[in-house]
Amino acid sequence: MANTAWFNTRVAMARAPLPVASLLYAGRRLHEDGLVLDANAQLVCDTINSLRTKTIWETSPELARRQFERVIDLFGQPPHPMENVEDRTIAGPAGELTVRLYTPVRSDAPLPVFVYYHGGGFVQGSLGAYDGTCRHLAAASGAIVVVPNYRLAPEGKFPAAVEDCLAATKWAAENATSFGGDPGRLAVGGDSAGGNLTAVVTQECRDAGDPDISFQVLIYPMLNWSCATKSFKLFGAAGLFLTRERIEWYAQHLFTEKSEAETVRASPGKCENLAGLPPALIVTAGFDPLRDEGRDYAARLKKAEVPVEFTEYEGMVHGFAFMADVFPEGKSLLDRMGRAAKTALGS
């Protein structure tokens, strides 16, 4: 790691008003594809890269998870107060599965239910790391947010995460009344790997006819493991939080056979029939290798006559939503997600 004084200064600068970063990177902002990288994003990425003392191929899943938690500790937002936060143990496909419930307010009437799948490349991420994000989402949406603690790779190989998230979603729909929720008002969503899981869950629930999902939210989703888009070519080696090498490392831990990555269950962007899927909010970041996957999925949903609200945060990088304490755009995105869910679910 860089020396402690340098590192602490960088963190303080990231938390300072935006002009500080703008002055630091004056004349050396990254310009690409007609876009300009946000100065604070450049500062945060440089600071995060200083945490990574080994190449990704030398990094164990355990170390990667600790680094992810450290990033959240540094840049995640303080927790919103909730009426209630509790963990429940449900029957999962491979044994007991923990789900965390965030109830934002006391209510005599049932509240909508929003099942959220966290990001982290299927290897990182946790209930603790996403606590601030999920509290904000619950407060902004007025819904009870349900977060499954799905199995991570390499301990839980593909399709463990898919099966756990499907089980948690079905449980939430079937047991909503037990925790004050309304089973008739169900949304799902997630960021990055969680966006992948959102797409898979909505596709498979549509095909099965149950549960009935009213709304889906995909935040800079990972939808195709082929990594063949223009945005991958532009930003995959740029060192902007998420890289091609890191995604290849995730894939190495997640899949038993390379051919698994080509299936629709792993790469839901390959699904040919998108008709009949729930209305969607899809958000991308301009300087993200995953940008074009989200753009394409939104366009294809619209072509299939699925109502879609699409937006791109042009100067942002992958991961900005869960670093909302240093990105005003992250806070505004979480508020936007909440408003969209509130409108869709009638809460």
C-alpha contacts under 8 A as a table, 3 or more apart, distances in Angstrom:
res1	aa1	res2	aa2	distance
1	M	4	T	7.97
1	M	50	S	5.45
1	M	51	L	5.41
1	M	52	R	7.00
1	M	53	T	5.73
2	A	6	W	6.68
2	A	7	F	6.18
2	A	50	S	5.83
2	A	51	L	7.62
3	N	6	W	5.52
3	N	7	F	6.20
4	T	7	F	5.04
4	T	8	N	5.98
5	A	8	N	5.22
5	A	9	T	6.10
6	W	9	T	5.16
6	W	10	R	6.26
7	F	10	R	5.13
7	F	11	V	6.34
7	F	47	T	6.93
7	F	50	S	7.80
8	N	11	V	5.12
8	N	12	A	6.15
9	T	12	A	5.08
9	T	13	M	6.12
10	R	13	M	5.04
10	R	14	A	6.19
10	R	43	L	7.41
10	R	44	V	7.97
10	R	47	T	6.37
11	V	14	A	5.07
11	V	15	R	6.44
11	V	44	V	7.76
11	V	47	T	7.15
11	V	74	L	7.44
12	A	15	R	5.18
12	A	16	A	6.23
13	M	16	A	4.92
13	M	17	P	7.92
13	M	20	V	6.55
13	M	21	A	6.80
14	A	17	P	7.92
14	A	18	L	7.94
14	A	21	A	7.05
14	A	40	N	6.27
14	A	43	L	6.60
14	A	44	V	6.31
14	A	326	V	6.08
15	R	325	D	7.41
15	R	326	V	5.33
16	A	20	V	6.64
17	P	20	V	6.15
17	P	21	A	7.95
18	L	21	A	5.67
18	L	22	S	6.43
18	L	39	A	7.71
18	L	40	N	6.56
19	P	22	S	4.76
19	P	23	L	6.04
20	V	23	L	5.29
20	V	24	L	6.32
21	A	24	L	4.97
21	A	25	Y	6.19
21	A	39	A	5.40
21	A	40	N	5.35
21	A	43	L	6.58
22	S	25	Y	5.37
22	S	26	A	5.77
22	S	39	A	5.25
22	S	40	N	7.22
23	L	26	A	5.02
25	Y	28	R	5.31
25	Y	29	R	5.78
25	Y	39	A	6.37
26	A	29	R	6.58
29	R	36	V	6.89
29	R	37	L	6.33
29	R	38	D	7.76
29	R	39	A	6.68
29	R	42	Q	7.79
30	L	36	V	5.92
30	L	37	L	5.35
31	H	34	G	6.84
31	H	35	L	5.70
31	H	36	V	4.61
31	H	37	L	6.39
32	E	35	L	5.34
32	E	36	V	6.56
32	E	234	L	7.80
35	L	286	G	7.25
35	L	314	E	6.58
35	L	315	G	6.73
36	V	314	E	7.67
36	V	315	G	5.79
37	L	41	A	6.94
37	L	42	Q	6.85
37	L	287	F	6.95
37	L	314	E	7.75
37	L	315	G	4.52
37	L	316	M	6.56
38	D	41	A	5.16
38	D	42	Q	6.41
38	D	315	G	4.72
38	D	316	M	6.15
39	A	42	Q	5.10
39	A	43	L	6.31
40	N	43	L	4.96
40	N	44	V	6.05
40	N	326	V	7.91
40	N	327	F	7.61
41	A	44	V	5.11
41	A	45	C	6.04
41	A	315	G	7.85
41	A	316	M	6.38
41	A	317	V	6.61
41	A	327	F	7.90
42	Q	45	C	5.22
42	Q	46	D	6.20
42	Q	240	L	7.58
43	L	46	D	5.19
43	L	47	T	6.19
44	V	47	T	5.01
44	V	48	I	6.08
45	C	48	I	5.08
45	C	49	N	6.05
45	C	239	G	7.44
45	C	240	L	5.63
45	C	241	F	5.71
46	D	49	N	5.15
46	D	50	S	6.49
47	T	50	S	5.24
47	T	51	L	7.02
48	I	51	L	5.27
48	I	52	R	7.07
48	I	71	V	7.04
48	I	241	F	7.36
49	N	52	R	5.27
49	N	239	G	7.69
49	N	241	F	7.47
50	S	53	T	6.85
51	L	67	Q	7.20
52	R	55	T	7.25
52	R	67	Q	7.67
54	K	57	W	7.91
54	K	58	E	5.84
54	K	59	T	6.24
55	T	58	E	5.28
55	T	59	T	6.47
56	I	59	T	5.03
56	I	245	E	7.22
56	I	246	R	6.26
56	I	249	W	7.03
57	W	60	S	7.99
57	W	249	W	6.83
59	T	63	L	6.22
59	T	64	A	6.38
60	S	63	L	5.24
60	S	64	A	6.16
61	P	64	A	4.99
61	P	65	R	6.08
61	P	123	V	6.65
61	P	124	Q	7.47
61	P	154	P	7.83
62	E	65	R	5.17
62	E	66	R	6.38
63	L	66	R	5.07
63	L	67	Q	6.20
64	A	67	Q	5.07
64	A	68	F	6.19
64	A	124	Q	6.84
65	R	68	F	5.04
65	R	69	E	6.26
65	R	123	V	7.53
65	R	124	Q	5.01
65	R	125	G	6.83
66	R	69	E	5.13
66	R	70	R	6.14
67	Q	70	R	4.93
67	Q	71	V	6.30
68	F	71	V	5.19
68	F	72	I	6.49
68	F	124	Q	6.78
68	F	125	G	6.96
68	F	129	A	7.96
69	E	72	I	5.11
69	E	73	D	6.16
69	E	125	G	7.54
69	E	129	A	5.82
70	R	73	D	4.93
70	R	74	L	6.21
71	V	74	L	5.14
71	V	75	F	5.97
71	V	76	G	7.44
71	V	323	M	7.96
72	I	75	F	5.24
72	I	76	G	4.57
72	I	129	A	6.15
72	I	322	F	7.23
72	I	323	M	6.59
73	D	76	G	5.86
75	F	322	F	7.93
75	F	323	M	4.83
75	F	324	A	6.84
75	F	325	D	5.41
75	F	326	V	5.86
76	G	132	G	6.85
76	G	133	T	7.91
76	G	322	F	5.93
76	G	323	M	4.53
76	G	324	A	5.68
76	G	325	D	5.21
76	G	326	V	7.62
77	Q	132	G	5.88
77	Q	133	T	7.56
77	Q	322	F	7.85
77	Q	323	M	6.84
77	Q	324	A	5.58
77	Q	325	D	4.32
78	P	132	G	6.17
78	P	325	D	7.54
79	P	131	D	7.14
79	P	132	G	4.71
79	P	135	R	6.36
79	P	136	H	7.38
80	H	132	G	6.92
80	H	135	R	5.52
80	H	136	H	5.97
80	H	139	A	7.34
81	P	104	P	7.68
81	P	135	R	7.43
82	M	85	V	6.76
82	M	102	Y	6.88
82	M	103	T	6.15
82	M	104	P	4.70
82	M	105	V	6.61
82	M	135	R	7.06
82	M	139	A	7.63
83	E	102	Y	7.91
83	E	103	T	5.63
83	E	104	P	5.16
83	E	105	V	4.95
83	E	106	R	6.13
84	N	101	L	7.86
84	N	102	Y	6.10
84	N	103	T	5.10
84	N	104	P	6.88
84	N	105	V	7.83
85	V	100	R	7.12
85	V	101	L	5.60
85	V	102	Y	4.76
85	V	103	T	6.31
86	E	100	R	5.72
86	E	101	L	5.37
86	E	102	Y	6.96
87	D	98	T	6.52
87	D	99	V	5.67
87	D	100	R	4.36
87	D	101	L	6.22
88	R	98	T	5.67
88	R	99	V	5.40
88	R	100	R	6.33
88	R	101	L	7.71
89	T	96	E	6.22
89	T	97	L	5.56
89	T	98	T	4.59
89	T	99	V	6.40
90	I	96	E	5.76
90	I	97	L	5.23
90	I	98	T	6.26
90	I	99	V	7.36
90	I	168	A	7.91
90	I	171	W	7.83
91	A	95	G	6.01
91	A	96	E	5.00
91	A	97	L	5.95
92	G	95	G	5.04
92	G	96	E	5.29
92	G	97	L	5.05
92	G	164	D	6.12
92	G	167	A	6.17
92	G	168	A	7.62
93	P	163	E	6.56
93	P	164	D	6.43
93	P	167	A	7.17
97	L	148	P	7.46
97	L	149	N	6.78
97	L	150	Y	7.25
97	L	164	D	7.52
98	T	148	P	6.16
98	T	149	N	5.46
98	T	150	Y	7.87
99	V	146	V	6.45
99	V	147	V	5.36
99	V	148	P	4.32
99	V	149	N	5.81
99	V	168	A	7.27
100	R	127	L	7.46
100	R	145	V	7.98
100	R	146	V	5.64
100	R	147	V	5.09
100	R	148	P	6.50
100	R	149	N	7.69
101	L	144	I	6.61
101	L	145	V	5.71
101	L	146	V	4.67
101	L	147	V	6.57
102	Y	134	C	7.43
102	Y	135	R	6.64
102	Y	138	A	6.53
102	Y	144	I	5.42
102	Y	145	V	5.03
102	Y	146	V	6.54
103	T	106	R	7.67
103	T	138	A	6.95
103	T	143	A	7.10
103	T	144	I	4.72
103	T	145	V	6.82
104	P	135	R	7.66
104	P	138	A	5.64
104	P	139	A	5.41
104	P	142	G	6.27
104	P	143	A	6.99
104	P	144	I	6.61
105	V	142	G	7.45
107	S	110	P	6.96
107	S	111	L	7.39
109	A	180	G	7.75
110	P	177	T	7.35
110	P	180	G	5.13
110	P	181	G	4.82
110	P	182	D	5.08
111	L	142	G	7.29
111	L	143	A	5.64
111	L	144	I	6.43
111	L	180	G	6.29
111	L	181	G	4.70
111	L	182	D	5.52
111	L	347	S	7.08
112	P	142	G	7.39
112	P	143	A	4.69
112	P	144	I	6.20
112	P	181	G	5.66
112	P	182	D	5.23
112	P	183	P	7.47
112	P	184	G	7.87
112	P	185	R	5.05
112	P	186	L	6.23
112	P	345	L	6.54
112	P	347	S	6.44
113	V	143	A	5.28
113	V	144	I	4.88
113	V	145	V	6.03
113	V	146	V	7.20
113	V	172	A	7.66
113	V	176	A	7.48
113	V	181	G	5.82
113	V	182	D	6.50
113	V	183	P	7.18
113	V	185	R	6.24
113	V	186	L	4.96
113	V	187	A	6.27
114	F	143	A	6.08
114	F	144	I	6.03
114	F	145	V	4.72
114	F	146	V	6.11
114	F	186	L	5.90
114	F	187	A	4.63
114	F	188	V	5.44
114	F	189	G	7.47
115	V	145	V	5.67
115	V	146	V	4.58
115	V	147	V	5.90
115	V	148	P	7.91
115	V	169	T	6.50
115	V	172	A	7.64
115	V	186	L	7.67
115	V	187	A	6.23
115	V	188	V	4.66
115	V	189	G	6.45
116	Y	134	C	7.79
116	Y	145	V	6.65
116	Y	146	V	6.06
116	Y	147	V	5.12
116	Y	148	P	7.44
116	Y	188	V	5.76
116	Y	189	G	4.96
116	Y	190	G	5.36
116	Y	194	G	7.59
117	Y	147	V	6.12
117	Y	148	P	6.64
117	Y	165	C	7.31
117	Y	188	V	7.87
117	Y	189	G	6.23
117	Y	190	G	4.65
117	Y	191	D	7.24
117	Y	193	A	8.00
117	Y	194	G	4.59
117	Y	195	G	7.49
117	Y	197	L	6.94
117	Y	198	T	7.23
118	H	125	G	6.56
118	H	126	S	7.26
118	H	127	L	7.97
118	H	130	Y	6.87
118	H	147	V	7.62
118	H	190	G	5.66
118	H	191	D	6.17
118	H	192	S	7.87
118	H	193	A	7.10
118	H	194	G	4.93
119	G	122	F	7.06
119	G	124	Q	7.43
119	G	125	G	5.98
119	G	190	G	6.84
119	G	191	D	5.22
119	G	192	S	5.11
119	G	193	A	4.68
119	G	194	G	4.75
119	G	195	G	7.59
120	G	123	V	5.99
120	G	124	Q	4.31
120	G	125	G	4.73
120	G	192	S	7.05
120	G	193	A	6.13
120	G	194	G	7.92
121	G	124	Q	6.12
121	G	192	S	7.09
121	G	193	A	5.19
121	G	247	I	7.29
121	G	250	Y	5.91
122	F	125	G	7.74
122	F	152	L	5.44
122	F	153	A	5.97
122	F	161	A	7.38
122	F	193	A	6.13
122	F	250	Y	7.00
122	F	254	L	6.94
123	V	152	L	5.01
123	V	153	A	4.88
123	V	154	P	6.93
123	V	250	Y	6.52
123	V	253	H	7.44
123	V	254	L	7.46
124	Q	152	L	7.02
125	G	129	A	6.16
125	G	130	Y	7.38
126	S	129	A	5.17
126	S	130	Y	6.36
126	S	149	N	6.75
127	L	130	Y	5.39
127	L	131	D	6.05
127	L	147	V	7.29
127	L	148	P	7.93
127	L	149	N	6.29
128	G	131	D	5.16
129	A	132	G	7.55
130	Y	133	T	5.18
130	Y	134	C	6.05
130	Y	322	F	7.30
131	D	134	C	5.33
131	D	135	R	6.11
132	G	135	R	5.19
132	G	136	H	6.19
132	G	322	F	7.98
133	T	136	H	5.25
133	T	137	L	6.21
133	T	321	A	7.84
133	T	322	F	5.99
133	T	334	L	7.66
134	C	137	L	4.93
134	C	138	A	6.05
134	C	145	V	6.80
135	R	138	A	5.15
135	R	139	A	6.18
136	H	139	A	5.15
136	H	140	A	6.04
136	H	334	L	6.78
136	H	335	D	7.72
137	L	140	A	5.11
137	L	141	S	5.92
137	L	145	V	7.50
137	L	334	L	5.95
137	L	335	D	7.10
137	L	337	M	7.17
137	L	338	G	5.66
138	A	141	S	5.29
138	A	142	G	5.60
138	A	143	A	5.44
138	A	144	I	6.08
138	A	145	V	5.62
138	A	338	G	7.32
139	A	142	G	5.49
139	A	143	A	7.54
139	A	338	G	7.66
140	A	334	L	7.36
140	A	335	D	5.54
140	A	337	M	7.71
140	A	338	G	4.41
140	A	339	R	6.51
141	S	335	D	7.88
141	S	337	M	7.38
141	S	338	G	3.77
141	S	339	R	5.82
141	S	340	A	7.76
141	S	341	A	5.87
141	S	342	K	5.07
141	S	347	S	7.61
142	G	338	G	7.54
142	G	342	K	6.77
142	G	347	S	6.47
143	A	342	K	7.63
143	A	347	S	7.30
144	I	181	G	6.74
146	V	172	A	7.45
148	P	164	D	7.43
148	P	165	C	6.42
148	P	168	A	6.12
150	Y	160	A	7.66
150	Y	161	A	5.38
150	Y	164	D	5.45
150	Y	165	C	6.49
151	R	155	E	7.33
151	R	156	G	5.17
151	R	160	A	6.13
151	R	161	A	5.44
151	R	164	D	7.12
152	L	155	E	6.13
152	L	156	G	5.09
152	L	157	K	7.36
152	L	160	A	7.77
152	L	161	A	6.77
153	A	156	G	4.55
153	A	157	K	5.21
153	A	158	F	7.62
153	A	253	H	5.74
153	A	254	L	5.12
154	P	157	K	5.52
154	P	253	H	4.85
154	P	254	L	5.69
156	G	159	P	7.92
156	G	160	A	5.47
156	G	161	A	7.26
156	G	254	L	7.63
157	K	160	A	5.71
157	K	161	A	7.89
157	K	253	H	7.46
157	K	254	L	5.12
157	K	255	F	6.06
157	K	256	T	6.94
158	F	161	A	6.68
158	F	162	V	7.56
158	F	254	L	5.65
158	F	255	F	5.60
158	F	256	T	7.43
158	F	260	E	7.98
158	F	266	A	7.94
159	P	162	V	5.27
159	P	163	E	6.22
159	P	265	R	7.89
159	P	266	A	7.72
160	A	163	E	5.22
160	A	164	D	6.14
161	A	164	D	5.15
161	A	165	C	6.10
161	A	197	L	7.82
162	V	165	C	5.26
162	V	166	L	6.11
162	V	197	L	6.24
162	V	200	V	7.41
162	V	201	V	7.37
162	V	265	R	7.99
163	E	166	L	5.16
163	E	167	A	6.13
164	D	167	A	5.09
164	D	168	A	6.13
165	C	168	A	5.02
165	C	169	T	6.04
165	C	197	L	7.34
165	C	201	V	7.41
166	L	169	T	5.14
166	L	170	K	6.18
166	L	201	V	6.05
167	A	170	K	5.24
167	A	171	W	6.05
168	A	171	W	4.97
168	A	172	A	6.08
169	T	172	A	5.10
169	T	173	A	6.32
169	T	211	P	7.87
170	K	173	A	5.16
170	K	174	E	6.10
170	K	210	D	7.92
170	K	211	P	6.22
171	W	174	E	5.11
171	W	175	N	5.76
171	W	176	A	7.87
172	A	175	N	5.29
172	A	176	A	5.30
172	A	183	P	7.56
173	A	176	A	5.51
173	A	183	P	4.96
173	A	184	G	7.90
173	A	186	L	7.17
173	A	211	P	6.53
174	E	183	P	6.89
175	N	178	S	5.49
175	N	179	F	7.39
175	N	183	P	7.68
176	A	179	F	5.68
176	A	180	G	6.31
176	A	181	G	4.43
176	A	182	D	5.78
176	A	183	P	5.40
177	T	180	G	5.04
177	T	181	G	5.07
177	T	182	D	6.25
177	T	183	P	7.13
178	S	181	G	7.28
182	D	185	R	5.61
182	D	186	L	7.50
183	P	186	L	6.17
184	G	212	D	7.63
185	R	213	I	7.60
185	R	214	S	6.45
185	R	345	L	5.49
185	R	346	G	7.97
186	L	212	D	7.31
186	L	213	I	5.29
186	L	214	S	5.58
186	L	215	F	7.03
186	L	345	L	7.25
187	A	213	I	5.73
187	A	214	S	5.57
187	A	215	F	4.64
187	A	216	Q	5.70
187	A	217	V	7.97
187	A	341	A	7.18
187	A	345	L	7.59
188	V	198	T	6.36
188	V	213	I	7.27
188	V	215	F	6.47
188	V	216	Q	4.97
188	V	217	V	6.42
189	G	194	G	6.99
189	G	195	G	6.46
189	G	198	T	5.38
189	G	216	Q	5.34
189	G	217	V	4.28
189	G	218	L	5.75
189	G	219	I	7.88
190	G	193	A	7.40
190	G	194	G	4.01
190	G	195	G	4.49
190	G	196	N	7.76
190	G	197	L	7.31
190	G	198	T	6.11
190	G	217	V	6.39
190	G	218	L	5.64
190	G	219	I	6.16
190	G	221	P	7.90
191	D	194	G	4.56
191	D	195	G	4.59
191	D	196	N	7.85
191	D	218	L	6.05
191	D	219	I	4.36
191	D	220	Y	6.01
191	D	221	P	5.90
192	S	195	G	4.94
192	S	196	N	6.55
192	S	218	L	7.83
192	S	219	I	6.22
192	S	220	Y	5.32
192	S	221	P	4.25
192	S	222	M	5.29
192	S	319	G	7.84
193	A	196	N	4.96
193	A	197	L	6.34
193	A	221	P	6.38
193	A	222	M	5.69
194	G	197	L	4.92
194	G	198	T	6.07
194	G	218	L	7.72
194	G	221	P	7.11
195	G	198	T	4.92
195	G	199	A	6.33
195	G	217	V	7.42
195	G	218	L	4.61
195	G	219	I	5.83
195	G	220	Y	6.91
195	G	221	P	4.24
195	G	222	M	6.34
195	G	223	L	7.69
196	N	199	A	5.28
196	N	200	V	6.34
196	N	218	L	7.79
196	N	221	P	5.54
196	N	222	M	5.20
196	N	223	L	5.41
196	N	266	A	7.83
196	N	267	S	7.47
196	N	268	P	6.86
197	L	200	V	5.06
197	L	201	V	5.92
198	T	201	V	5.20
198	T	202	T	6.10
198	T	216	Q	7.01
198	T	217	V	7.39
198	T	218	L	6.74
199	A	202	T	5.37
199	A	203	Q	6.14
199	A	218	L	7.62
199	A	223	L	7.88
199	A	268	P	6.12
200	V	203	Q	5.19
200	V	204	E	6.10
200	V	264	V	7.93
200	V	265	R	6.06
200	V	266	A	7.79
200	V	268	P	5.74
201	V	204	E	5.23
201	V	205	C	5.92
202	T	205	C	5.16
202	T	206	R	5.97
202	T	213	I	7.15
202	T	216	Q	7.64
202	T	277	L	6.63
202	T	278	P	7.26
203	Q	206	R	5.21
203	Q	207	D	6.29
203	Q	274	L	7.71
203	Q	277	L	6.73
204	E	207	D	5.03
204	E	208	A	6.06
205	C	208	A	4.98
205	C	209	G	5.75
205	C	210	D	5.28
205	C	211	P	5.97
205	C	212	D	7.26
205	C	213	I	7.77
206	R	209	G	5.07
206	R	210	D	6.73
206	R	211	P	7.93
206	R	212	D	7.54
206	R	276	G	7.13
206	R	277	L	6.48
209	G	212	D	6.95
213	I	216	Q	7.65
213	I	278	P	6.35
214	S	278	P	5.58
214	S	279	P	7.00
214	S	344	A	7.20
214	S	345	L	7.05
215	F	278	P	5.12
215	F	279	P	5.17
215	F	280	A	5.88
215	F	341	A	7.08
215	F	344	A	6.47
215	F	345	L	7.58
216	Q	278	P	6.21
216	Q	279	P	6.32
216	Q	280	A	4.80
216	Q	281	L	6.43
217	V	280	A	5.67
217	V	281	L	4.80
217	V	282	I	5.96
217	V	337	M	7.38
218	L	221	P	5.72
218	L	280	A	7.51
218	L	281	L	6.31
218	L	282	I	4.83
218	L	283	V	6.39
219	I	282	I	5.91
219	I	283	V	4.86
219	I	284	T	6.32
220	Y	282	I	7.51
220	Y	283	V	5.68
220	Y	284	T	4.51
220	Y	285	A	6.50
220	Y	288	D	7.97
220	Y	290	L	6.41
220	Y	291	R	6.54
220	Y	294	G	6.28
220	Y	318	H	6.85
221	P	284	T	7.72
221	P	290	L	6.77
221	P	293	E	7.34
221	P	294	G	6.08
222	M	225	W	7.51
222	M	267	S	7.91
222	M	290	L	6.14
222	M	293	E	7.13
222	M	294	G	7.84
223	L	266	A	7.85
223	L	267	S	5.08
223	L	268	P	5.48
223	L	269	G	4.82
223	L	270	K	7.88
223	L	293	E	6.16
223	L	294	G	7.51
224	N	227	C	6.60
224	N	262	E	7.87
224	N	266	A	7.58
224	N	267	S	4.40
224	N	268	P	6.75
224	N	269	G	5.65
224	N	270	K	7.02
224	N	293	E	7.12
225	W	261	A	6.01
225	W	262	E	7.04
225	W	266	A	7.68
225	W	267	S	6.06
226	S	261	A	7.93
226	S	262	E	7.53
227	C	232	F	6.14
227	C	244	R	7.67
228	A	232	F	6.46
228	A	233	K	7.50
229	T	232	F	5.29
229	T	233	K	6.66
229	T	292	D	6.35
229	T	293	E	7.38
230	K	233	K	5.13
230	K	234	L	6.25
230	K	292	D	7.04
231	S	234	L	4.95
231	S	235	F	5.86
231	S	236	G	7.40
231	S	287	F	7.81
231	S	288	D	6.78
231	S	289	P	4.81
231	S	290	L	6.65
231	S	291	R	6.09
231	S	292	D	5.87
232	F	235	F	5.38
232	F	236	G	4.71
232	F	244	R	7.18
232	F	288	D	7.74
232	F	289	P	4.26
232	F	290	L	6.76
233	K	236	G	5.80
233	K	237	A	7.84
233	K	289	P	7.57
234	L	237	A	7.60
234	L	238	A	7.60
234	L	289	P	7.27
235	F	238	A	4.91
235	F	239	G	7.71
235	F	240	L	7.39
235	F	243	T	7.21
235	F	287	F	6.53
235	F	288	D	6.26
235	F	289	P	5.19
236	G	239	G	7.55
236	G	242	L	7.32
236	G	243	T	4.59
236	G	244	R	4.58
236	G	245	E	7.73
236	G	288	D	7.92
236	G	289	P	5.41
237	A	243	T	5.59
237	A	244	R	6.29
237	A	245	E	7.76
238	A	243	T	6.99
239	G	242	L	6.79
239	G	243	T	6.16
240	L	243	T	6.93
240	L	287	F	7.59
240	L	288	D	7.58
240	L	317	V	6.54
240	L	318	H	7.59
241	F	317	V	7.23
241	F	318	H	6.56
241	F	319	G	7.55
242	L	246	R	6.55
242	L	247	I	7.55
242	L	288	D	7.29
242	L	289	P	7.27
242	L	318	H	6.41
243	T	246	R	5.18
243	T	247	I	6.41
243	T	289	P	7.11
244	R	247	I	5.14
244	R	248	E	6.19
244	R	289	P	7.65
245	E	248	E	5.05
245	E	249	W	6.14
246	R	249	W	4.95
246	R	250	Y	6.23
247	I	250	Y	4.96
247	I	251	A	6.22
248	E	251	A	5.01
248	E	252	Q	6.18
249	W	252	Q	5.07
249	W	253	H	6.54
250	Y	253	H	5.34
250	Y	254	L	6.09
251	A	254	L	4.97
251	A	255	F	5.85
251	A	261	A	7.81
252	Q	255	F	6.04
252	Q	256	T	7.89
253	H	256	T	7.89
255	F	258	K	6.35
255	F	260	E	6.42
255	F	261	A	6.97
256	T	260	E	7.48
257	E	260	E	5.66
257	E	261	A	7.86
258	K	261	A	5.78
258	K	262	E	7.67
259	S	262	E	5.50
259	S	263	T	7.25
260	E	263	T	5.55
260	E	266	A	6.83
261	A	266	A	5.34
261	A	267	S	6.44
262	E	266	A	6.67
262	E	267	S	6.20
263	T	266	A	5.41
263	T	267	S	5.93
263	T	268	P	7.82
263	T	270	K	7.79
264	V	267	S	4.74
264	V	268	P	4.65
264	V	269	G	7.16
264	V	270	K	5.57
264	V	271	C	5.75
265	R	268	P	5.75
267	S	270	K	5.87
267	S	271	C	7.92
268	P	271	C	5.41
269	G	293	E	7.42
269	G	297	Y	6.47
271	C	274	L	6.89
273	N	304	A	7.91
274	L	277	L	6.10
274	L	300	R	7.42
274	L	301	L	6.05
274	L	304	A	5.95
274	L	306	V	7.93
275	A	301	L	7.31
275	A	304	A	4.97
275	A	305	E	6.78
275	A	306	V	6.62
276	G	304	A	7.94
276	G	306	V	6.82
277	L	306	V	6.49
278	P	306	V	6.92
278	P	307	P	7.84
279	P	306	V	5.73
279	P	307	P	4.79
279	P	308	V	5.81
280	A	306	V	7.63
280	A	307	P	6.41
280	A	308	V	4.81
280	A	309	E	6.27
281	L	308	V	5.86
281	L	309	E	4.79
281	L	310	F	5.94
281	L	337	M	7.67
281	L	340	A	7.44
282	I	294	G	6.82
282	I	298	A	6.56
282	I	308	V	7.31
282	I	309	E	6.32
282	I	310	F	4.91
282	I	311	T	6.61
283	V	294	G	7.12
283	V	310	F	5.90
283	V	311	T	5.09
283	V	312	E	5.62
283	V	313	Y	7.57
284	T	288	D	7.73
284	T	290	L	7.76
284	T	291	R	5.41
284	T	294	G	6.12
284	T	295	R	7.25
284	T	311	T	6.59
284	T	312	E	4.71
284	T	313	Y	6.32
285	A	288	D	5.52
285	A	291	R	5.92
285	A	312	E	5.52
285	A	313	Y	4.89
285	A	314	E	5.77
285	A	315	G	7.06
285	A	316	M	5.10
285	A	317	V	5.47
285	A	318	H	6.17
286	G	291	R	6.31
286	G	312	E	6.44
286	G	313	Y	5.93
286	G	314	E	4.10
286	G	315	G	5.68
286	G	316	M	5.77
286	G	317	V	6.66
287	F	291	R	7.30
287	F	314	E	7.11
287	F	315	G	6.59
287	F	316	M	5.92
287	F	317	V	4.95
287	F	318	H	7.25
288	D	291	R	5.18
288	D	316	M	7.73
288	D	317	V	5.31
288	D	318	H	5.26
289	P	292	D	7.51
289	P	318	H	7.99
290	L	293	E	5.57
290	L	294	G	6.83
290	L	318	H	7.96
291	R	294	G	5.57
291	R	295	R	6.43
292	D	295	R	4.88
292	D	296	D	5.97
293	E	296	D	5.21
293	E	297	Y	6.14
294	G	297	Y	5.16
294	G	298	A	6.15
295	R	298	A	5.33
295	R	299	A	6.32
295	R	310	F	7.93
296	D	299	A	5.11
296	D	300	R	6.13
297	Y	300	R	5.08
297	Y	301	L	6.08
298	A	301	L	5.16
298	A	302	K	6.27
298	A	308	V	6.62
298	A	310	F	6.59
299	A	302	K	5.17
299	A	303	K	6.23
300	R	303	K	4.92
300	R	304	A	6.21
301	L	304	A	4.98
301	L	305	E	6.40
301	L	306	V	5.23
301	L	307	P	7.48
301	L	308	V	6.98
302	K	305	E	4.92
302	K	306	V	5.21
302	K	307	P	6.27
302	K	308	V	6.18
303	K	306	V	7.40
313	Y	316	M	5.60
313	Y	329	E	7.83
316	M	320	F	6.80
317	V	320	F	6.15
319	G	322	F	6.03
319	G	323	M	6.84
320	F	323	M	5.12
320	F	324	A	6.53
320	F	327	F	6.56
320	F	329	E	7.50
320	F	330	G	5.51
321	A	324	A	5.54
321	A	327	F	7.72
321	A	329	E	7.46
321	A	330	G	4.10
321	A	331	K	6.96
321	A	333	L	6.70
321	A	334	L	6.96
322	F	330	G	6.83
323	M	326	V	6.07
323	M	327	F	6.32
323	M	330	G	6.60
324	A	327	F	4.81
324	A	328	P	6.29
324	A	329	E	7.22
324	A	330	G	4.38
324	A	331	K	5.15
325	D	328	P	7.25
325	D	330	G	7.79
325	D	331	K	7.58
327	F	330	G	5.14
327	F	331	K	6.89
328	P	331	K	5.21
328	P	332	S	6.24
329	E	332	S	5.01
329	E	333	L	5.99
330	G	333	L	5.06
330	G	334	L	6.31
331	K	334	L	5.21
331	K	335	D	6.25
332	S	335	D	5.03
332	S	336	R	6.04
333	L	336	R	4.87
333	L	337	M	6.11
334	L	337	M	5.04
334	L	338	G	6.21
335	D	338	G	5.04
335	D	339	R	6.18
336	R	339	R	5.09
336	R	340	A	6.06
337	M	340	A	5.17
337	M	341	A	6.16
338	G	341	A	5.20
338	G	342	K	6.02
339	R	342	K	4.99
339	R	343	T	6.13
340	A	343	T	5.20
340	A	344	A	6.11
341	A	344	A	5.03
341	A	345	L	5.82
342	K	345	L	5.29
342	K	346	G	5.63
342	K	347	S	4.99
343	T	346	G	5.24
343	T	347	S	6.86
